[in-house]
Structures are given as C-alpha cells and as structure tokens.
C-alpha cells in the first residue's frame, strides 16, 4: 500500500483560514490578506523589537573591560 503524501497546513496570519504549504499565496490564503499584511508593515502596525542585551554575548564593552586604566 502506497503512503499518501500529506501537505502541511498552516493558518493565514491575517484571517486564520487554513492554508496549504504548497498554495500559490502561501503563507496567506489570498492576495487580499497579503495586501492587508503589507499595509500593516507599511503603517507601522508591526515592528521588530530591539534585542535584549545579554551580558554574556554582548561585545559592546569588551574593549573597555580589557584595557588597563591608569592609576
């Protein structure tokens, strides 16, 4: 018996309808939802947050911490 290949299904980020991963508008369900999403980016509705400073991975103070200061 041959196994049937399953398509992964996701939710449209705009309207939450089911969308197939191999659909023509993926990850959206339609051109309308794609345009709505683009409009939110253009008007500032979506923003990318600034990263939190992790002291272990932050190199910004590396040069200052390894330089000997005069007494």
PDB file of N, CA, C and O in Angstrom:
ATOM      1  N   UNK A   1       0.849  -1.177   0.000  1.00  0.00           N
ATOM      2  CA  UNK A   1       0.000   0.000   0.000  1.00  0.00           C
ATOM      3  C   UNK A   1       0.893   1.237   0.000  1.00  0.00           C
ATOM      4  O   UNK A   1       1.771   1.363   0.854  1.00  0.00           O
ATOM      5  N   UNK A   2       0.685   2.138  -0.931  1.00  0.00           N
ATOM      6  CA  UNK A   2       1.471   3.367  -1.045  1.00  0.00           C
ATOM      7  C   UNK A   2       0.991   4.391  -0.024  1.00  0.00           C
ATOM      8  O   UNK A   2      -0.206   4.548   0.215  1.00  0.00           O
ATOM      9  N   UNK A   3       1.954   5.078   0.568  1.00  0.00           N
ATOM     10  CA  UNK A   3       1.597   6.124   1.526  1.00  0.00           C
ATOM     11  C   UNK A   3       1.198   7.377   0.783  1.00  0.00           C
ATOM     12  O   UNK A   3       1.826   7.754  -0.206  1.00  0.00           O
ATOM     13  N   UNK A   4       0.159   8.015   1.260  1.00  0.00           N
ATOM     14  CA  UNK A   4      -0.317   9.257   0.674  1.00  0.00           C
ATOM     15  C   UNK A   4       0.511  10.407   1.237  1.00  0.00           C
ATOM     16  O   UNK A   4       0.639  10.549   2.453  1.00  0.00           O
ATOM     17  N   UNK A   5       1.077  11.233   0.344  1.00  0.00           N
ATOM     18  CA  UNK A   5       1.875  12.372   0.778  1.00  0.00           C
ATOM     19  C   UNK A   5       0.948  13.443   1.336  1.00  0.00           C
ATOM     20  O   UNK A   5       0.013  13.888   0.670  1.00  0.00           O
ATOM     21  N   UNK A   6       1.221  13.841   2.552  1.00  0.00           N
ATOM     22  CA  UNK A   6       0.389  14.855   3.197  1.00  0.00           C
ATOM     23  C   UNK A   6       1.008  16.226   3.024  1.00  0.00           C
ATOM     24  O   UNK A   6       2.219  16.394   3.174  1.00  0.00           O
ATOM     25  N   UNK A   7       0.186  17.195   2.713  1.00  0.00           N
ATOM     26  CA  UNK A   7       0.631  18.586   2.646  1.00  0.00           C
ATOM     27  C   UNK A   7       0.487  19.188   4.039  1.00  0.00           C
ATOM     28  O   UNK A   7      -0.491  18.937   4.744  1.00  0.00           O
ATOM     29  N   UNK A   8       1.464  19.973   4.414  1.00  0.00           N
ATOM     30  CA  UNK A   8       1.372  20.653   5.704  1.00  0.00           C
ATOM     31  C   UNK A   8       0.393  21.803   5.581  1.00  0.00           C
ATOM     32  O   UNK A   8       0.369  22.508   4.572  1.00  0.00           O
ATOM     33  N   UNK A   9      -0.398  21.982   6.596  1.00  0.00           N
ATOM     34  CA  UNK A   9      -1.373  23.069   6.585  1.00  0.00           C
ATOM     35  C   UNK A   9      -1.047  24.051   7.698  1.00  0.00           C
ATOM     36  O   UNK A   9      -0.647  23.674   8.800  1.00  0.00           O
ATOM     37  N   UNK A  10      -1.231  25.306   7.374  1.00  0.00           N
ATOM     38  CA  UNK A  10      -0.965  26.393   8.312  1.00  0.00           C
ATOM     39  C   UNK A  10      -2.170  27.322   8.339  1.00  0.00           C
ATOM     40  O   UNK A  10      -3.106  27.164   7.555  1.00  0.00           O
ATOM     41  N   UNK A  11      -2.139  28.279   9.232  1.00  0.00           N
ATOM     42  CA  UNK A  11      -3.187  29.303   9.317  1.00  0.00           C
ATOM     43  C   UNK A  11      -2.693  30.592   8.684  1.00  0.00           C
ATOM     44  O   UNK A  11      -1.547  30.996   8.884  1.00  0.00           O
ATOM     45  N   UNK A  12      -3.563  31.229   7.923  1.00  0.00           N
ATOM     46  CA  UNK A  12      -3.255  32.532   7.339  1.00  0.00           C
ATOM     47  C   UNK A  12      -3.022  33.510   8.497  1.00  0.00           C
ATOM     48  O   UNK A  12      -3.848  33.575   9.407  1.00  0.00           O
ATOM     49  N   UNK A  13      -1.927  34.269   8.488  1.00  0.00           N
ATOM     50  CA  UNK A  13      -1.663  35.180   9.595  1.00  0.00           C
ATOM     51  C   UNK A  13      -2.671  36.321   9.710  1.00  0.00           C
ATOM     52  O   UNK A  13      -2.785  36.942  10.767  1.00  0.00           O
ATOM     53  N   UNK A  14      -3.396  36.598   8.640  1.00  0.00           N
ATOM     54  CA  UNK A  14      -4.350  37.706   8.663  1.00  0.00           C
ATOM     55  C   UNK A  14      -5.737  37.272   9.112  1.00  0.00           C
ATOM     56  O   UNK A  14      -6.298  37.848  10.045  1.00  0.00           O
ATOM     57  N   UNK A  15      -6.301  36.245   8.446  1.00  0.00           N
ATOM     58  CA  UNK A  15      -7.689  35.853   8.742  1.00  0.00           C
ATOM     59  C   UNK A  15      -7.831  34.511   9.439  1.00  0.00           C
ATOM     60  O   UNK A  15      -8.931  34.136   9.845  1.00  0.00           O
ATOM     61  N   UNK A  16      -6.728  33.781   9.582  1.00  0.00           N
ATOM     62  CA  UNK A  16      -6.669  32.498  10.291  1.00  0.00           C
ATOM     63  C   UNK A  16      -7.329  31.333   9.559  1.00  0.00           C
ATOM     64  O   UNK A  16      -7.589  30.301  10.178  1.00  0.00           O
ATOM     65  N   UNK A  17      -7.608  31.463   8.260  1.00  0.00           N
ATOM     66  CA  UNK A  17      -8.114  30.328   7.475  1.00  0.00           C
ATOM     67  C   UNK A  17      -6.993  29.331   7.265  1.00  0.00           C
ATOM     68  O   UNK A  17      -5.818  29.696   7.300  1.00  0.00           O
ATOM     69  N   UNK A  18      -7.354  28.053   7.042  1.00  0.00           N
ATOM     70  CA  UNK A  18      -6.338  27.048   6.749  1.00  0.00           C
ATOM     71  C   UNK A  18      -5.738  27.289   5.371  1.00  0.00           C
ATOM     72  O   UNK A  18      -6.449  27.606   4.417  1.00  0.00           O
ATOM     73  N   UNK A  19      -4.409  27.133   5.276  1.00  0.00           N
ATOM     74  CA  UNK A  19      -3.678  27.360   4.035  1.00  0.00           C
ATOM     75  C   UNK A  19      -2.729  26.185   3.837  1.00  0.00           C
ATOM     76  O   UNK A  19      -2.060  25.764   4.780  1.00  0.00           O
ATOM     77  N   UNK A  20      -2.665  25.656   2.628  1.00  0.00           N
ATOM     78  CA  UNK A  20      -1.714  24.600   2.320  1.00  0.00           C
ATOM     79  C   UNK A  20      -0.331  25.198   2.091  1.00  0.00           C
ATOM     80  O   UNK A  20      -0.203  26.288   1.533  1.00  0.00           O
ATOM     81  N   UNK A  21       0.699  24.483   2.521  1.00  0.00           N
ATOM     82  CA  UNK A  21       2.066  24.981   2.394  1.00  0.00           C
ATOM     83  C   UNK A  21       2.488  25.123   0.939  1.00  0.00           C
ATOM     84  O   UNK A  21       3.386  25.906   0.632  1.00  0.00           O
ATOM     85  N   UNK A  22       1.867  24.393   0.055  1.00  0.00           N
ATOM     86  CA  UNK A  22       2.223  24.491  -1.361  1.00  0.00           C
ATOM     87  C   UNK A  22       1.229  25.341  -2.149  1.00  0.00           C
ATOM     88  O   UNK A  22       1.208  25.287  -3.378  1.00  0.00           O
ATOM     89  N   UNK A  23       0.406  26.127  -1.452  1.00  0.00           N
ATOM     90  CA  UNK A  23      -0.569  27.002  -2.103  1.00  0.00           C
ATOM     91  C   UNK A  23       0.096  28.184  -2.776  1.00  0.00           C
ATOM     92  O   UNK A  23       1.196  28.577  -2.386  1.00  0.00           O
ATOM     93  N   UNK A  24      -0.552  28.762  -3.783  1.00  0.00           N
ATOM     94  CA  UNK A  24       0.053  29.861  -4.547  1.00  0.00           C
ATOM     95  C   UNK A  24       0.251  31.150  -3.746  1.00  0.00           C
ATOM     96  O   UNK A  24       1.129  31.944  -4.083  1.00  0.00           O
ATOM     97  N   UNK A  25      -0.526  31.374  -2.717  1.00  0.00           N
ATOM     98  CA  UNK A  25      -0.424  32.609  -1.928  1.00  0.00           C
ATOM     99  C   UNK A  25       0.255  32.387  -0.572  1.00  0.00           C
ATOM    100  O   UNK A  25       0.272  33.287   0.267  1.00  0.00           O
ATOM    101  N   UNK A  26       0.810  31.201  -0.358  1.00  0.00           N
ATOM    102  CA  UNK A  26       1.400  30.851   0.933  1.00  0.00           C
ATOM    103  C   UNK A  26       2.362  31.930   1.417  1.00  0.00           C
ATOM    104  O   UNK A  26       3.175  32.393   0.616  1.00  0.00           O
ATOM    105  N   UNK A  27       2.321  32.349   2.648  1.00  0.00           N
ATOM    106  CA  UNK A  27       1.592  31.815   3.784  1.00  0.00           C
ATOM    107  C   UNK A  27       0.203  32.410   3.972  1.00  0.00           C
ATOM    108  O   UNK A  27      -0.446  32.153   4.985  1.00  0.00           O
ATOM    109  N   UNK A  28      -0.254  33.193   3.021  1.00  0.00           N
ATOM    110  CA  UNK A  28      -1.581  33.803   3.112  1.00  0.00           C
ATOM    111  C   UNK A  28      -2.590  32.974   2.333  1.00  0.00           C
ATOM    112  O   UNK A  28      -2.213  32.135   1.516  1.00  0.00           O
ATOM    113  N   UNK A  29      -3.871  33.210   2.587  1.00  0.00           N
ATOM    114  CA  UNK A  29      -4.912  32.471   1.871  1.00  0.00           C
ATOM    115  C   UNK A  29      -5.307  33.167   0.579  1.00  0.00           C
ATOM    116  O   UNK A  29      -5.880  32.538  -0.310  1.00  0.00           O
ATOM    117  N   UNK A  30      -5.008  34.463   0.461  1.00  0.00           N
ATOM    118  CA  UNK A  30      -5.421  35.206  -0.729  1.00  0.00           C
ATOM    119  C   UNK A  30      -4.546  36.450  -0.906  1.00  0.00           C
ATOM    120  O   UNK A  30      -3.795  36.830  -0.009  1.00  0.00           O
ATOM    121  N   UNK A  31      -4.659  37.061  -2.061  1.00  0.00           N
ATOM    122  CA  UNK A  31      -3.945  38.308  -2.329  1.00  0.00           C
ATOM    123  C   UNK A  31      -4.445  39.415  -1.391  1.00  0.00           C
ATOM    124  O   UNK A  31      -3.671  40.284  -0.987  1.00  0.00           O
ATOM    125  N   UNK A  32      -5.719  39.382  -1.052  1.00  0.00           N
ATOM    126  CA  UNK A  32      -6.299  40.371  -0.142  1.00  0.00           C
ATOM    127  C   UNK A  32      -5.609  40.331   1.214  1.00  0.00           C
ATOM    128  O   UNK A  32      -5.234  41.373   1.750  1.00  0.00           O
ATOM    129  N   UNK A  33      -5.437  39.128   1.776  1.00  0.00           N
ATOM    130  CA  UNK A  33      -4.774  39.001   3.080  1.00  0.00           C
ATOM    131  C   UNK A  33      -3.308  39.410   2.987  1.00  0.00           C
ATOM    132  O   UNK A  33      -2.766  39.991   3.926  1.00  0.00           O
ATOM    133  N   UNK A  34      -2.663  39.110   1.863  1.00  0.00           N
ATOM    134  CA  UNK A  34      -1.269  39.515   1.657  1.00  0.00           C
ATOM    135  C   UNK A  34      -1.162  41.045   1.665  1.00  0.00           C
ATOM    136  O   UNK A  34      -0.240  41.598   2.264  1.00  0.00           O
ATOM    137  N   UNK A  35      -2.103  41.728   1.001  1.00  0.00           N
ATOM    138  CA  UNK A  35      -2.099  43.188   0.933  1.00  0.00           C
ATOM    139  C   UNK A  35      -2.392  43.812   2.293  1.00  0.00           C
ATOM    140  O   UNK A  35      -1.792  44.826   2.650  1.00  0.00           O
ATOM    141  N   UNK A  36      -3.298  43.225   3.045  1.00  0.00           N
ATOM    142  CA  UNK A  36      -3.603  43.724   4.391  1.00  0.00           C
ATOM    143  C   UNK A  36      -2.357  43.641   5.263  1.00  0.00           C
ATOM    144  O   UNK A  36      -2.047  44.582   5.993  1.00  0.00           O
ATOM    145  N   UNK A  37      -1.642  42.522   5.192  1.00  0.00           N
ATOM    146  CA  UNK A  37      -0.428  42.337   5.976  1.00  0.00           C
ATOM    147  C   UNK A  37       0.644  43.359   5.578  1.00  0.00           C
ATOM    148  O   UNK A  37       1.299  43.943   6.442  1.00  0.00           O
ATOM    149  N   UNK A  38       0.819  43.569   4.284  1.00  0.00           N
ATOM    150  CA  UNK A  38       1.792  44.552   3.803  1.00  0.00           C
ATOM    151  C   UNK A  38       1.436  45.948   4.311  1.00  0.00           C
ATOM    152  O   UNK A  38       2.318  46.712   4.703  1.00  0.00           O
ATOM    153  N   UNK A  39       0.152  46.278   4.305  1.00  0.00           N
ATOM    154  CA  UNK A  39      -0.298  47.574   4.800  1.00  0.00           C
ATOM    155  C   UNK A  39       0.027  47.774   6.269  1.00  0.00           C
ATOM    156  O   UNK A  39       0.365  48.882   6.684  1.00  0.00           O
ATOM    157  N   UNK A  40      -0.073  46.704   7.069  1.00  0.00           N
ATOM    158  CA  UNK A  40       0.266  46.813   8.495  1.00  0.00           C
ATOM    159  C   UNK A  40       1.750  47.096   8.685  1.00  0.00           C
ATOM    160  O   UNK A  40       2.128  47.870   9.564  1.00  0.00           O
ATOM    161  N   UNK A  41       2.603  46.465   7.855  1.00  0.00           N
ATOM    162  CA  UNK A  41       4.036  46.751   7.933  1.00  0.00           C
ATOM    163  C   UNK A  41       4.317  48.194   7.524  1.00  0.00           C
ATOM    164  O   UNK A  41       5.112  48.883   8.164  1.00  0.00           O
ATOM    165  N   UNK A  42       3.660  48.648   6.453  1.00  0.00           N
ATOM    166  CA  UNK A  42       3.906  49.983   5.911  1.00  0.00           C
ATOM    167  C   UNK A  42       3.470  51.092   6.863  1.00  0.00           C
ATOM    168  O   UNK A  42       4.098  52.151   6.900  1.00  0.00           O
ATOM    169  N   UNK A  43       2.411  50.870   7.627  1.00  0.00           N
ATOM    170  CA  UNK A  43       1.908  51.901   8.533  1.00  0.00           C
ATOM    171  C   UNK A  43       2.488  51.810   9.935  1.00  0.00           C
ATOM    172  O   UNK A  43       2.147  52.613  10.803  1.00  0.00           O
ATOM    173  N   UNK A  44       3.368  50.830  10.162  1.00  0.00           N
ATOM    174  CA  UNK A  44       3.971  50.694  11.486  1.00  0.00           C
ATOM    175  C   UNK A  44       3.155  49.850  12.435  1.00  0.00           C
ATOM    176  O   UNK A  44       3.418  49.847  13.638  1.00  0.00           O
ATOM    177  N   UNK A  45       2.175  49.138  11.929  1.00  0.00           N
ATOM    178  CA  UNK A  45       1.371  48.252  12.769  1.00  0.00           C
ATOM    179  C   UNK A  45       2.180  47.089  13.317  1.00  0.00           C
ATOM    180  O   UNK A  45       1.900  46.581  14.402  1.00  0.00           O
ATOM    181  N   UNK A  46       3.168  46.680  12.570  1.00  0.00           N
ATOM    182  CA  UNK A  46       4.102  45.643  13.009  1.00  0.00           C
ATOM    183  C   UNK A  46       5.462  46.294  13.186  1.00  0.00           C
ATOM    184  O   UNK A  46       5.849  47.145  12.385  1.00  0.00           O
ATOM    185  N   UNK A  47       6.185  45.910  14.214  1.00  0.00           N
ATOM    186  CA  UNK A  47       7.548  46.381  14.411  1.00  0.00           C
ATOM    187  C   UNK A  47       8.409  45.214  14.869  1.00  0.00           C
ATOM    188  O   UNK A  47       7.917  44.266  15.481  1.00  0.00           O
ATOM    189  N   UNK A  48       9.676  45.292  14.571  1.00  0.00           N
ATOM    190  CA  UNK A  48      10.629  44.306  15.049  1.00  0.00           C
ATOM    191  C   UNK A  48      11.246  44.884  16.302  1.00  0.00           C
ATOM    192  O   UNK A  48      11.836  45.965  16.274  1.00  0.00           O
ATOM    193  N   UNK A  49      11.112  44.166  17.399  1.00  0.00           N
ATOM    194  CA  UNK A  49      11.616  44.687  18.670  1.00  0.00           C
ATOM    195  C   UNK A  49      13.134  44.674  18.688  1.00  0.00           C
ATOM    196  O   UNK A  49      13.779  43.911  17.969  1.00  0.00           O
ATOM    197  N   UNK A  50      13.683  45.532  19.526  1.00  0.00           N
ATOM    198  CA  UNK A  50      15.133  45.560  19.663  1.00  0.00           C
ATOM    199  C   UNK A  50      15.549  44.378  20.525  1.00  0.00           C
ATOM    200  O   UNK A  50      14.822  43.996  21.443  1.00  0.00           O
ATOM    201  N   UNK A  51      16.696  43.799  20.246  1.00  0.00           N
ATOM    202  CA  UNK A  51      17.134  42.650  21.040  1.00  0.00           C
ATOM    203  C   UNK A  51      17.509  43.063  22.463  1.00  0.00           C
ATOM    204  O   UNK A  51      17.984  44.173  22.704  1.00  0.00           O
ATOM    205  N   UNK A  52      17.286  42.158  23.376  1.00  0.00           N
ATOM    206  CA  UNK A  52      17.690  42.403  24.754  1.00  0.00           C
ATOM    207  C   UNK A  52      19.191  42.205  24.854  1.00  0.00           C
ATOM    208  O   UNK A  52      19.751  41.336  24.187  1.00  0.00           O
ATOM    209  N   UNK A  53      19.834  42.995  25.671  1.00  0.00           N
ATOM    210  CA  UNK A  53      21.279  42.859  25.853  1.00  0.00           C
ATOM    211  C   UNK A  53      21.566  41.704  26.796  1.00  0.00           C
ATOM    212  O   UNK A  53      21.144  41.712  27.953  1.00  0.00           O
ATOM    213  N   UNK A  54      22.284  40.715  26.295  1.00  0.00           N
ATOM    214  CA  UNK A  54      22.699  39.577  27.092  1.00  0.00           C
ATOM    215  C   UNK A  54      24.147  39.832  27.494  1.00  0.00           C
ATOM    216  O   UNK A  54      25.014  39.901  26.623  1.00  0.00           O
ATOM    217  N   UNK A  55      24.434  39.973  28.778  1.00  0.00           N
ATOM    218  CA  UNK A  55      25.789  40.301  29.200  1.00  0.00           C
ATOM    219  C   UNK A  55      26.831  39.280  28.732  1.00  0.00           C
ATOM    220  O   UNK A  55      27.988  39.640  28.517  1.00  0.00           O
ATOM    221  N   UNK A  56      26.443  38.030  28.573  1.00  0.00           N
ATOM    222  CA  UNK A  56      27.400  37.011  28.152  1.00  0.00           C
ATOM    223  C   UNK A  56      27.710  37.077  26.661  1.00  0.00           C
ATOM    224  O   UNK A  56      28.795  36.676  26.241  1.00  0.00           O
ATOM    225  N   UNK A  57      26.784  37.571  25.863  1.00  0.00           N
ATOM    226  CA  UNK A  57      27.023  37.622  24.425  1.00  0.00           C
ATOM    227  C   UNK A  57      27.213  39.047  23.909  1.00  0.00           C
ATOM    228  O   UNK A  57      27.457  39.244  22.719  1.00  0.00           O
ATOM    229  N   UNK A  58      27.106  40.031  24.781  1.00  0.00           N
ATOM    230  CA  UNK A  58      27.254  41.427  24.380  1.00  0.00           C
ATOM    231  C   UNK A  58      28.731  41.795  24.327  1.00  0.00           C
ATOM    232  O   UNK A  58      29.422  41.739  25.344  1.00  0.00           O
ATOM    233  N   UNK A  59      29.219  42.171  23.149  1.00  0.00           N
ATOM    234  CA  UNK A  59      30.623  42.528  22.968  1.00  0.00           C
ATOM    235  C   UNK A  59      30.861  44.038  23.051  1.00  0.00           C
ATOM    236  O   UNK A  59      31.992  44.482  22.853  1.00  0.00           O
ATOM    237  N   UNK A  60      29.851  44.825  23.331  1.00  0.00           N
ATOM    238  CA  UNK A  60      29.992  46.274  23.275  1.00  0.00           C
ATOM    239  C   UNK A  60      30.968  46.811  24.319  1.00  0.00           C
ATOM    240  O   UNK A  60      31.604  47.839  24.083  1.00  0.00           O
ATOM    241  N   UNK A  61      31.102  46.157  25.448  1.00  0.00           N
ATOM    242  CA  UNK A  61      32.012  46.650  26.481  1.00  0.00           C
ATOM    243  C   UNK A  61      33.299  45.835  26.533  1.00  0.00           C
ATOM    244  O   UNK A  61      34.097  46.012  27.453  1.00  0.00           O
ATOM    245  N   UNK A  62      33.515  44.959  25.582  1.00  0.00           N
ATOM    246  CA  UNK A  62      34.701  44.095  25.590  1.00  0.00           C
ATOM    247  C   UNK A  62      36.001  44.901  25.600  1.00  0.00           C
ATOM    248  O   UNK A  62      36.891  44.641  26.410  1.00  0.00           O
ATOM    249  N   UNK A  63      36.107  45.873  24.701  1.00  0.00           N
ATOM    250  CA  UNK A  63      37.343  46.661  24.611  1.00  0.00           C
ATOM    251  C   UNK A  63      37.607  47.432  25.900  1.00  0.00           C
ATOM    252  O   UNK A  63      38.750  47.513  26.348  1.00  0.00           O
ATOM    253  N   UNK A  64      36.586  47.985  26.486  1.00  0.00           N
ATOM    254  CA  UNK A  64      36.752  48.779  27.715  1.00  0.00           C
ATOM    255  C   UNK A  64      37.118  47.905  28.910  1.00  0.00           C
ATOM    256  O   UNK A  64      37.883  48.342  29.770  1.00  0.00           O
ATOM    257  N   UNK A  65      36.604  46.708  28.984  1.00  0.00           N
ATOM    258  CA  UNK A  65      36.837  45.879  30.156  1.00  0.00           C
ATOM    259  C   UNK A  65      38.214  45.253  30.164  1.00  0.00           C
ATOM    260  O   UNK A  65      38.680  44.828  31.221  1.00  0.00           O
ATOM    261  N   UNK A  66      38.888  45.179  29.020  1.00  0.00           N
ATOM    262  CA  UNK A  66      40.195  44.538  28.947  1.00  0.00           C
ATOM    263  C   UNK A  66      41.348  45.538  28.844  1.00  0.00           C
ATOM    264  O   UNK A  66      42.506  45.140  28.718  1.00  0.00           O
ATOM    265  N   UNK A  67      41.041  46.800  28.896  1.00  0.00           N
ATOM    266  CA  UNK A  67      42.072  47.837  28.823  1.00  0.00           C
ATOM    267  C   UNK A  67      42.407  48.248  30.251  1.00  0.00           C
ATOM    268  O   UNK A  67      41.522  48.560  31.048  1.00  0.00           O
ATOM    269  N   UNK A  68      43.694  48.243  30.555  1.00  0.00           N
ATOM    270  CA  UNK A  68      44.094  48.665  31.907  1.00  0.00           C
ATOM    271  C   UNK A  68      43.973  50.171  32.016  1.00  0.00           C
ATOM    272  O   UNK A  68      44.405  50.918  31.138  1.00  0.00           O
ATOM    273  N   UNK A  69      43.384  50.591  33.104  1.00  0.00           N
ATOM    274  CA  UNK A  69      43.193  52.006  33.344  1.00  0.00           C
ATOM    275  C   UNK A  69      44.364  52.529  34.175  1.00  0.00           C
ATOM    276  O   UNK A  69      44.839  51.849  35.085  1.00  0.00           O
ATOM    277  N   UNK A  70      44.825  53.738  33.859  1.00  0.00           N
ATOM    278  CA  UNK A  70      45.941  54.283  34.645  1.00  0.00           C
ATOM    279  C   UNK A  70      45.537  54.543  36.078  1.00  0.00           C
ATOM    280  O   UNK A  70      44.392  54.894  36.364  1.00  0.00           O
ATOM    281  N   UNK A  71      46.507  54.365  36.993  1.00  0.00           N
ATOM    282  CA  UNK A  71      46.226  54.575  38.430  1.00  0.00           C
ATOM    283  C   UNK A  71      46.380  55.997  38.819  1.00  0.00           C
ATOM    284  O   UNK A  71      46.182  56.343  39.984  1.00  0.00           O
TER     285      UNK A  71
END
